[in-house]
Amino acid sequence: MQTREKRRPNERSRATLKEVASKVGVSICTASVVLNNSNSGSRVSDATRTAVIEAARELGYRANQIARSLHAGHTHVIGVVPAATETNILLGPHLQHVLNGIVNETEVHGYDLSIITRCDQSRPSDLLDALLGGRMDGVIVVAPRSNSRLIPLLRDEHLPMVVIDGDPEMCDNIYVIDNDTSVRRAIQHLVDLGHRNIGHIAGPQDLFAARIRKDAFFREMSRLGVPLKLEWLQVGVFNIPSGEDAMNRILRHDELPTAVFCANDEMAFGAIRAILAKGLRVPEDITVVGFDDVPFAAMTTPTLTTIRQPVDEIARAATSALIGYIEEGVPIGSRTFPGSLVERMSSAPPRR
């Protein structure tokens, strides 16, 4: 008696290659040649090729079913979709740290990575073809924008998925630092040093991490009774040039803050560069505190006081949970990780 293969909890039935071939009236071999872009495809007429592709689209066929049948149900490939950005997507030190943690964990489990960098997350149809069209068991999405349609589309397609640095309202599988408590530690550090004139360079507000850090900054300043000046609140895009530009806008004012909290380390590096270019000193004239503790933070001049994000732990835990679901059906769930303050040379009491 034949038994059906047990499906994972969120996997739905899709058309088989045999059903596609049957609909068109061609052999399974011919349908496979067309749908897998085989070099032998030159022997297939244009009319047949078009018919096979249309049938596959109508039936909802995805080519990865071939790969899964050949590999006992798994391709052993994880797709990674980095945060949407205009250029130089892989140069950001935080993303490099995340990718390194993912790779460290996939190596343990014998999985490979496929990094999808051609994705505009506001138009994810091409990405779906890349992720579902052949060779991935699951996907890790890193810092998706709040208005991204990618997450709901992947959820609808029932592809195993985990999100790093995402909005908990987007899906149930979020791995993220405790941004609120971490920002409170940063601001408390500044107040304990004696600062009462504190500015903030926020990140892009369509990213969850930037938005929640800015909100936490406002709440903590209010809780501690520290007055807030809006001219000392600027917004950047999580890179060094935008941090420098934002700091220059703050420096145009006659009255300056004695400290600036930046929503990530790269913007903090830019802020320091702007302060020094103005002929001021860090931390003697203006203290600068960042967020992330990327490796370069310990090598700048001055070294950067920052919030350490346990990036490797977050990335490895998210990857391990995804693989556990792929192989065993263990629910992925969500986790929040604590951050810690790393005091270095860029922070000091304000000058009297």
C-alpha positions in Angstrom: 0.0 0.0 0.0 1.4 3.4 -1.0 1.5 6.2 1.5 1.7 9.9 0.8 4.8 11.7 1.9 4.1 13.7 5.1 4.1 17.4 4.3 5.6 20.1 6.6 2.9 22.1 8.4 3.0 25.1 6.1 3.6 23.4 2.8 0.8 23.2 0.3 0.3 21.0 -2.7 1.6 22.2 -6.1 1.3 21.0 -9.6 3.8 18.3 -10.6 6.0 18.2 -13.7 3.9 15.3 -15.0 0.7 17.4 -14.7 2.3 20.2 -16.7 3.4 17.8 -19.4 0.0 16.2 -19.5 -1.8 19.5 -19.9 0.3 20.5 -22.9 0.5 16.9 -24.4 4.3 16.6 -24.3 6.6 14.2 -22.5 7.9 14.8 -19.0 11.4 15.1 -20.5 10.3 17.9 -22.8 8.6 19.8 -20.1 11.7 19.4 -17.9 13.9 20.7 -20.7 11.8 23.8 -21.0 11.3 24.6 -17.4 14.9 24.0 -16.4 16.4 25.9 -19.4 18.4 22.9 -20.4 21.0 23.3 -23.2 19.1 20.7 -25.1 16.1 23.1 -25.3 17.1 24.1 -28.8 15.3 21.0 -30.0 12.0 22.2 -28.6 10.0 24.5 -30.9 9.0 28.0 -29.8 5.4 27.1 -29.8 5.9 24.1 -27.5 8.1 26.1 -25.2 5.5 28.8 -24.9 2.7 26.3 -24.2 4.8 24.6 -21.5 5.6 27.9 -19.8 2.0 29.0 -19.9 0.7 25.7 -18.5 3.3 25.8 -15.7 2.1 29.3 -14.8 -1.6 28.4 -14.9 -1.0 25.3 -12.7 1.3 27.1 -10.2 4.2 24.8 -10.9 7.6 25.6 -9.4 10.7 23.9 -10.7 12.1 23.3 -7.2 9.9 20.2 -6.9 12.4 18.4 -9.2 15.3 19.4 -6.9 13.4 18.4 -3.8 12.6 15.0 -5.2 16.3 14.5 -6.2 17.5 15.4 -2.7 15.1 13.6 -0.5 12.9 16.6 0.0 15.6 19.2 0.5 17.9 21.3 -1.7 20.1 22.3 1.3 20.2 25.9 0.1 19.0 28.9 2.1 18.2 32.2 0.4 19.2 35.5 2.0 17.5 38.7 1.0 19.5 41.7 2.4 18.0 45.0 3.3 16.8 47.1 0.3 19.4 49.7 -0.6 20.4 51.7 -3.6 24.0 50.7 -4.1 26.9 48.9 -2.4 24.6 46.5 -0.6 27.3 44.3 0.7 29.7 47.0 2.0 27.7 47.7 5.2 29.6 46.3 8.2 26.4 45.4 10.0 25.2 43.3 7.0 28.6 41.7 6.7 28.4 40.7 10.3 24.9 39.2 9.9 25.9 37.3 6.8 29.0 35.9 8.6 26.8 34.6 11.4 24.4 33.0 8.9 27.3 31.3 7.1 28.8 30.1 10.4 25.5 28.3 11.2 24.8 26.9 7.7 28.3 25.4 7.6 27.4 23.4 10.8 24.3 22.0 9.1 25.7 21.4 5.6 23.7 24.1 3.9 24.7 26.6 1.2 23.6 30.2 0.8 22.2 32.0 -2.1 22.2 35.8 -1.7 19.5 37.7 -3.6 20.8 41.2 -4.3 18.8 42.1 -7.5 15.6 42.5 -5.5 13.7 45.7 -5.3 11.5 44.8 -2.3 8.7 47.1 -3.5 8.4 44.9 -6.7 9.1 41.4 -5.5 7.6 39.3 -8.3 11.1 38.6 -9.8 12.4 37.6 -6.3 9.6 35.1 -5.9 10.6 33.4 -9.1 14.2 33.2 -7.8 13.2 31.9 -4.4 10.4 29.6 -5.4 11.5 28.7 -8.9 14.1 26.2 -8.0 16.7 25.8 -5.5 15.9 27.0 -2.0 14.4 25.3 1.1 13.8 28.5 3.0 14.7 32.2 3.1 16.2 34.7 5.6 15.0 38.3 5.1 17.3 40.9 6.7 15.8 44.3 7.7 12.9 44.5 5.3 11.2 47.9 4.9 8.0 48.4 6.7 6.0 48.8 3.4 7.6 45.8 1.8 5.2 43.4 0.0 7.8 40.7 0.1 7.0 39.3 3.6 3.2 38.8 2.9 4.0 37.3 -0.5 6.5 34.8 0.9 4.0 33.9 3.7 1.3 33.3 1.1 3.6 31.1 -0.8 4.3 29.0 2.4 8.0 29.2 2.0 9.8 28.6 5.3 11.0 32.1 6.4 12.6 33.9 9.2 13.2 37.7 9.5 16.2 39.4 11.2 15.7 43.0 12.3 12.1 43.2 11.2 8.9 44.6 12.6 7.2 42.0 14.8 3.8 43.0 13.3 5.0 41.8 9.8 5.2 38.1 10.7 5.6 35.6 13.6 9.2 34.7 13.0 11.3 37.7 14.0 14.8 37.7 15.5 15.7 41.1 16.8 17.6 43.0 19.5 15.7 44.6 22.3 16.0 48.1 20.8 14.0 49.9 23.4 16.0 48.8 26.4 19.3 49.2 24.5 18.5 52.9 23.7 17.6 53.5 27.3 21.0 52.2 28.3 22.7 54.6 25.8 20.7 57.7 27.0 21.1 56.8 30.6 24.9 56.6 30.1 24.9 60.1 28.6 22.8 61.5 31.5 25.0 59.8 34.1 28.0 61.5 32.5 26.2 64.8 33.1 24.8 65.6 29.6 21.5 67.5 29.3 21.9 68.8 25.8 21.5 65.7 23.7 20.9 65.3 20.0 19.9 62.3 17.9 20.7 61.2 14.4 17.9 58.7 13.5 17.9 56.2 10.7 15.4 55.9 7.8 11.9 55.7 9.3 10.7 53.0 6.9 13.0 50.6 8.7 11.7 49.1 12.0 15.0 49.4 13.9 15.4 53.1 13.0 11.9 53.9 13.9 11.8 52.1 17.2 15.2 53.6 18.2 14.0 57.1 17.6 10.8 56.5 19.5 12.8 55.0 22.4 15.0 58.1 22.4 12.0 60.4 22.8 10.5 58.2 25.5 13.8 58.0 27.5 14.5 61.7 27.2 11.0 62.4 28.5 11.3 59.8 31.3 14.6 61.4 32.5 13.2 64.9 32.3 15.8 66.0 29.7 14.6 68.8 27.4 14.6 67.9 23.7 15.5 70.4 20.9 14.1 69.5 17.5 16.9 71.2 15.7 19.2 68.6 17.2 17.1 65.8 15.7 18.2 64.8 12.2 17.5 61.7 10.0 20.1 59.8 8.0 20.1 56.5 6.0 22.4 54.3 8.1 25.7 55.1 6.3 28.7 57.3 6.9 28.0 60.1 4.4 24.4 60.6 5.7 25.7 60.7 9.3 28.2 63.4 8.3 25.5 65.4 6.5 23.1 65.1 9.5 25.8 66.3 11.9 26.7 69.2 9.7 23.0 70.3 9.8 23.2 70.2 13.6 26.5 72.2 13.6 24.9 75.0 11.7 23.0 76.1 14.8 24.5 78.6 17.3 23.7 76.4 20.3 25.2 72.9 20.0 24.5 69.7 21.9 27.2 68.3 24.2 26.3 64.8 23.1 24.8 63.0 20.1 23.3 59.5 20.0 23.3 57.9 16.6 21.0 55.1 15.5 23.9 53.1 14.1 27.7 53.1 14.1 28.1 54.1 10.5 26.2 57.4 11.1 28.3 57.8 14.3 31.5 57.6 12.2 30.1 60.2 9.9 29.1 62.5 12.8 32.6 62.3 14.3 34.1 63.2 10.9 31.9 66.3 10.7 32.7 67.4 14.2 36.4 67.1 13.7 36.2 68.9 10.3 34.5 71.8 12.2 37.6 72.1 14.4 35.8 70.6 17.4 36.9 67.6 19.4 35.3 64.3 20.4 34.5 63.8 23.2 35.8 67.0 24.7 33.4 69.3 22.8 30.7 66.7 21.7 30.3 63.1 22.9 29.2 60.6 20.2 27.5 57.3 21.0 26.5 54.7 18.3 24.6 51.5 18.0 25.6 48.0 16.7 29.3 47.7 17.8 30.6 46.8 14.3 34.2 45.7 14.3 35.5 49.1 13.1 34.1 50.8 16.2 37.1 49.7 18.3 39.5 51.0 15.7 38.3 54.6 15.1 40.0 57.7 16.5 38.5 58.1 19.1 37.2 54.6 19.6 33.4 54.6 19.6 31.1 54.1 22.6 28.2 52.2 21.3 25.5 49.6 22.0 26.7 46.1 21.3 24.2 44.1 19.3 24.8 40.3 19.5 24.7 40.0 15.7 26.4 36.7 15.4 24.1 35.1 18.1 21.0 36.6 16.4 22.0 35.4 12.9 23.0 32.0 14.0 19.9 31.5 16.2 17.6 32.6 13.3 19.4 30.3 10.8 19.3 27.3 13.2 15.6 27.8 13.8 14.8 28.0 10.1 16.8 24.8 9.4 15.1 23.1 12.3 11.7 23.9 10.8 12.9 22.8 7.3 14.2 19.4 8.6 12.0 18.6 11.5 9.0 20.9 11.3 9.9 22.6 14.7 8.1 26.0 14.9 10.4 28.9 14.3 8.9 31.4 16.6 10.4 34.8 17.5 13.2 35.9 19.9 14.4 39.1 21.3 18.1 39.5 22.3 19.6 41.9 24.9 22.0 44.6 23.9 24.9 45.9 26.1 26.7 49.3 26.4 30.4 49.3 25.4 32.1 52.4 26.8 35.1 53.7 24.8 36.8 57.0 24.2 34.1 58.9 22.3 32.0 59.6 25.4 33.0 61.7 28.4 31.4 64.3 30.8 30.5 67.6 29.2 33.0 70.5 29.5 32.1 72.9 32.4 
